[in-house]
Amino acid sequence: MLIKNPHDILQLGQIIDDLLSQRYTSPFVKFISIKEALIETPDGVAWTLDGEDGQVQTKVKISNNHKAITLVK
């Protein structure tokens, strides 16, 4: 799910309302299905992974490893 950065408080309110109401056809919310994404930004983005500090990164690769592990019951 990608959420467009709001330009003002009214757009932020609309995004929150759309998400809480499960209106995923909003122009501010986009669902995409991907195996991998590469995000590059000149300013850098602060990341966290499972609550751990990921520091500021200018290039981040995100992969969806479908069925990467098997859980035993």
ROLO-865068 format. One record per residue (C-alpha): residue in three letters; x, y, z. Coordinates in nm, 4 decimals. Each point is the difference from the previous one (the first is absolute). Last residue first. Layout:
# residues N
ATOM,Ala,X,Y,Z
...
This chain:
# residues 73
ATOM,Lys,0.3353,-2.7033,1.4185
ATOM,Val,0.3063,0.0609,-0.2173
ATOM,Leu,0.0354,0.3377,-0.1695
ATOM,Thr,0.1534,0.0024,-0.3466
ATOM,Ile,0.2095,0.2948,-0.1082
ATOM,Ala,0.0366,0.2083,-0.3170
ATOM,Lys,-0.3578,-0.0782,-0.1086
ATOM,His,-0.0145,0.3216,-0.2060
ATOM,Asn,0.3156,0.2078,0.0413
ATOM,Asn,-0.1377,0.3478,-0.0691
ATOM,Ser,0.3037,0.2216,-0.0538
ATOM,Ile,0.0628,0.3640,0.0952
ATOM,Lys,0.3142,0.1748,-0.1242
ATOM,Val,0.0852,0.3354,0.1570
ATOM,Lys,0.2240,0.2759,-0.1383
ATOM,Thr,0.0512,0.3378,0.1694
ATOM,Gln,-0.0048,-0.1491,0.3496
ATOM,Val,-0.0356,0.1656,0.3394
ATOM,Gln,0.0449,-0.2456,0.2861
ATOM,Gly,-0.1752,-0.3380,0.0152
ATOM,Asp,-0.0796,0.0360,0.3695
ATOM,Glu,-0.1640,-0.3168,0.1311
ATOM,Gly,-0.3742,-0.0030,0.0663
ATOM,Asp,-0.0664,-0.2981,-0.2257
ATOM,Leu,0.1870,0.1790,-0.2773
ATOM,Thr,0.0280,0.3768,0.0250
ATOM,Trp,0.0888,0.2410,-0.2768
ATOM,Ala,0.1035,0.3676,-0.0221
ATOM,Val,-0.0132,0.1173,-0.3627
ATOM,Gly,0.2781,0.1643,-0.1977
ATOM,Asp,0.0096,0.3396,-0.1694
ATOM,Pro,0.1032,-0.1219,-0.3471
ATOM,Thr,-0.2670,-0.2715,-0.0039
ATOM,Glu,0.0159,-0.3530,-0.1384
ATOM,Ile,-0.2586,-0.2721,0.0599
ATOM,Leu,0.0523,-0.3410,-0.1590
ATOM,Ala,-0.2977,-0.2316,0.0127
ATOM,Glu,-0.0312,-0.3785,-0.0295
ATOM,Lys,-0.2620,-0.2675,-0.0497
ATOM,Ile,-0.2812,0.2440,-0.0647
ATOM,Ser,-0.3736,0.0354,0.0515
ATOM,Ile,-0.1211,0.3571,0.0103
ATOM,Phe,-0.2663,0.1695,0.2062
ATOM,Lys,-0.0374,0.3761,-0.0277
ATOM,Val,-0.1467,0.2428,0.2518
ATOM,Phe,-0.0322,0.3780,-0.0510
ATOM,Pro,-0.2362,-0.0160,-0.2998
ATOM,Ser,-0.2314,-0.2059,0.2231
ATOM,Thr,-0.1075,-0.3397,-0.1340
ATOM,Tyr,0.1070,-0.1616,0.3284
ATOM,Arg,-0.3020,0.1160,0.1899
ATOM,Gln,0.0557,-0.2077,0.3167
ATOM,Ser,-0.1897,0.2543,0.2126
ATOM,Leu,0.3051,0.0460,0.2247
ATOM,Leu,0.2242,0.0285,-0.3054
ATOM,Asp,-0.2247,0.2481,-0.1814
ATOM,Asp,-0.0494,0.2104,0.3141
ATOM,Ile,0.3757,0.0170,0.0642
ATOM,Ile,0.0671,0.0967,-0.3619
ATOM,Gln,-0.2764,0.2633,0.0050
ATOM,Gly,0.1330,0.1521,0.3230
ATOM,Leu,0.3493,0.0179,-0.1492
ATOM,Gln,-0.1436,0.1657,-0.3120
ATOM,Leu,-0.1676,0.2634,0.2164
ATOM,Ile,0.3169,0.0556,0.2037
ATOM,Asp,0.1989,0.0959,-0.3086
ATOM,His,0.2147,-0.1358,-0.2824
ATOM,Pro,-0.0475,-0.3644,0.0985
ATOM,Asn,0.2756,-0.2498,-0.0882
ATOM,Lys,-0.1635,-0.2716,-0.2080
ATOM,Ile,-0.0435,-0.3345,0.1727
ATOM,Leu,0.1446,-0.3141,-0.1545
ATOM,Met,-0.1313,-0.3415,0.0977
